[in-house]
């Protein structure tokens, strides 16, 4: 699964590695689509505002492209890593819904 990262903040090598590790765990849920090279994640991490210091100031918006469907998760948190974790969990739930709908259609 290919992971594309766009960061509105500083993207250090350790932060890039963290993102790839966390979102890489979703690969086992889309294994069937990943074999054909169709699964791809686009994630954007940025701050909601420049002047706020407290509250949910980081946003992680992730899009998982699957055959005939794009699954989307957008999560806010006080820490960029927490926003990434929440987005990963939301995408995991969306993948499960997609798989059950696809199985029911057959």
N, C-alpha and C positions, 0 to 999 in steps of 0.2 A: 504494500500500500504506500502510495506516495503522499508525503506530507509537505504542503507548501505553507510557509510562515511569512506573515507580514506583521511587522511590529512598529507601533507608533512610539515605543520607548526604546531604550538601549537593549539590543539583542546580543548579549554576551554568549560565548560558546557554551558555558555551563547552563544558561537559560534555554538555549536552543536544544541542548541535549535533554533537559528536563521535559520540554514540550514533546520532543520526539519519543521519549520513553512513555510518557503518560498517554499520548494519543496512539502510540504504537500498540497498546494493549487492545485497541478496538479491532485490530487486524484479525484476531481469532474469531470475531463475530461475523466478519464479512469475508471469510476465507474463500468461499465459493466464487465471489466476484473478483477477489484479488488475484486469483489464478489467471484470469483473462486480462488483467491489467485495467479493469474498469473502475476499481475503487480508488478514490482520491479525496484527500482532506485539504481544505483551504481554511486556515485559521488566521485571525487578525486579533492582535492584542494591543490595546491602547488605553490611554487615560480618558475619562469622560470629560474632565475639565483640567485646566492647568493650575487653577488657583485653590481648589479644594484640597484639604489634607486629610479629612476624616470622612468616614462613611464608605460607601461603595464607589470608589473612584476609578477602578479598573474594569474593563469590559473585555471579554473573550468571545468572539463571534466565530463559530466554526460551521463549515458546510461540508457535508460528506456527499460526494457525488456517486450514485449507484445507477444501475441501468434503469432508465425511465423515471428516476426519482432523485431529488436532492433533499437530504435531511439536514435540518438547520437547528443550531443551538446558540443562544446568546445569553450569557450569564454575567452578572455584575458582582464584584466583591471588593473588599478593602485591600486585598493583596492579589497580584497578578497570578501567582501560583494557585491560589484558591479559586479564582475565576476559571482557570484552565481545568482544574479538577471538577468543578461543577459542570462545565461544558462537556467534558468527557462523560460524566454520568448521564447527562441529558441525552447525548448522542447514543449512548448505549441503550437507553429506554426507547428511543426512536427507532433504532435498528431492530429491536425485538418486535415492536409494533409492525414495522415494515415486513419482517419475515413472517409473522402470523397472517397478515393480510395477503401476502403473496402465496402462502400455503393454502389459504382458504379459497383463493381464486382458482386453484388447480383442480 
